[in-house]
Amino acid sequence: MNSKDLDLPKKEFKELLDISTEMILQKFEHFEERKAFHSFPQTEIENWFDEKPPSEGMSQVELLEEVKHKILDTATDNIGVHMYGYVMAGGTQISIIAEKLAATINQNIGKWHLAPSIVEIEKRVVQWSSEIIDFGKDIGGVLVSGGSEANLAGLTVARNIFFEKKNIQQKGLFGLKPFTVYASTEVHGCIDKSVTQLGIGTNNLRKIAVNSDFTIDIEILEQTIKEDIEKGFEPFCVIGTAGTVNTGAIDDLNSISALAQKYGLWFHVDGAYGGLACVLPSVKKYYMGLKKADSVAIDFHKWLYQTFEVGCVLVKNWDTLRNAYFKKADYLDSNLEDQNRLNFNEHTFQLSRNAKALKVWMSIKGYGMNKLKKMIQKDIDLAGYLSDQVNEAPDFELQARSALAVSCFRYVGNLSDESEIESFNKKLVAALEKDGRVFLTGTKLNGIFVLRACVINHRKQKKDIDYLLRIIRDVAKTLH
Ligand SMILES: Cc1ncc(COP(=O)(O)O)c(C=O)c1O
């Protein structure tokens, strides 16, 4: 190693890059044979890393070997074809390359002159996203860590702009009458976290009952808003979900937007899971009204198959973001002459930011929207295939079919007692994790525990769905 700094001579650096490239390539082999989860005891993995910070560095070739052995070879196969838990989209090869290149130039996307091309790329990705979901032209937006942060950002902007006249950015919320937020009982937990962080409080988040298809009940929503007004609350924001995490249900965004207009509320859409699917002609009809939202959260590490992390919040223009976030700081006031330069630090919370936009931009350019759309449609079709298989099988019971790519079901075997089925399925999820061949999680629908399979991964094929059902039956047999 060069003693003056941390850099290696070119030959040694290249050797490490070549080894790491080989490690990456190996992860793109044998997808089908790989386990989705490696069931090591927690303490064993903890022990692998139980050491003090070393005073001297080790051989970097050996370090890569350690990384391969302890991390890559044992990784939960989020990129693989047997992952059905949560919303794990698998990543793209272009994202991997983009992340490597972005780290190389180490741009800081906080200010234009620290990253001119990437700032322009991020602006482009924001406009493209808006075009993809048909949200409008010349909109403003920022790339963030994911769906949770995109929702927090949307609600932050909502609160700061809605209460701008009350100077809440200076005075805080002290002395204001409680203001209320509305969303369905199926809303994602990041909304609860967001209202907590924003000082609104979860007591003022009204969870509205859902219809049998898990979309928000519009009548109850309006009734609740009216009651709150009568009781002296200040209704301020209504949230529609475009693809709930449990079942992929898409709220009636048109009706929600009509209510938002009628009562003068901010309209936010959580499209983290399903927002980008609205690019498909087959499901576009479910997204009517999305255009009328004031803010939208979308998530590229879901349905644009990006590597973690990257999400996006969109609002109708850049000034809205600037009014919600701008804070003057003398040390940031440089090169004020060029007014066309967009400085992201003035439009979002973070100052230093990484180049999330590069992987999204490269993926859209490298694959093209037609191919990406084909993959999203394939995921939805595969989830439909899974629901059909489950529905036709005597030993399974379909609980929820989705317009998007989730299927919820129970394994019933020859059980008929409700409580037995419930406890069997809970045990099954744990047993499936221990087995590791497929990764599946559970959730509750109408209070009933169900298995939930999310089929977001461009690498998945029909035979993988057949394999999933085979493994569930196999593991279930061991439990009987
Ligand atoms: C509807 C919805 N909103 C928000 C989120 C949170 O997104 P993230 O995990 O990227 O923070 C999710 C994640 O699954 C989601 O499905």
The ligand as an SDF file (V2000), in Angstrom:
LIG
                    3D

 16 16  0  0  0  0  0  0  0  0999 V2000
  -47.6350    0.9450    0.4630 C   0  0  0  0  0  0  0  0  0  0  0  0
  -46.2650    1.1120    1.0370 C   0  0  0  0  0  0  0  0  0  0  0  0
  -45.8900    2.2910    1.5450 N   0  0  0  0  0  0  0  0  0  0  0  0
  -44.6660    2.4850    2.0840 C   0  0  0  0  0  0  0  0  0  0  0  0
  -43.7550    1.4660    2.1290 C   0  0  0  0  0  0  0  0  0  0  0  0
  -42.3980    1.7040    2.7640 C   0  0  0  0  0  0  0  0  0  0  0  0
  -41.4040    1.6690    1.7680 O   0  0  0  0  0  0  0  0  0  0  0  0
  -39.8740    1.4370    2.1510 P   0  0  0  0  0  0  0  0  0  0  0  0
  -39.7780    0.0350    2.6490 O   0  0  0  0  0  0  0  0  0  0  0  0
  -39.1680    1.6500    0.8570 O   0  0  0  0  0  0  0  0  0  0  0  0
  -39.5150    2.4480    3.1660 O   0  0  0  0  0  0  0  0  0  0  0  0
  -44.0970    0.2050    1.6230 C   0  0  0  0  0  0  0  0  0  0  0  0
  -43.1630   -0.9210    1.7050 C   0  0  0  0  0  0  0  0  0  0  0  0
  -43.4610   -2.0470    1.4150 O   0  0  0  0  0  0  0  0  0  0  0  0
  -45.3780    0.0230    1.0480 C   0  0  0  0  0  0  0  0  0  0  0  0
  -45.7550   -1.1550    0.5340 O   0  0  0  0  0  0  0  0  0  0  0  0
  1  2  1  0
  2  3  1  0
  2 15  2  0
  3  4  2  0
  4  5  1  0
  5  6  1  0
  5 12  2  0
  6  7  1  0
  7  8  1  0
  8  9  2  0
  8 10  1  0
  8 11  1  0
 12 13  1  0
 12 15  1  0
 13 14  2  0
 15 16  1  0
M  END
$$$$
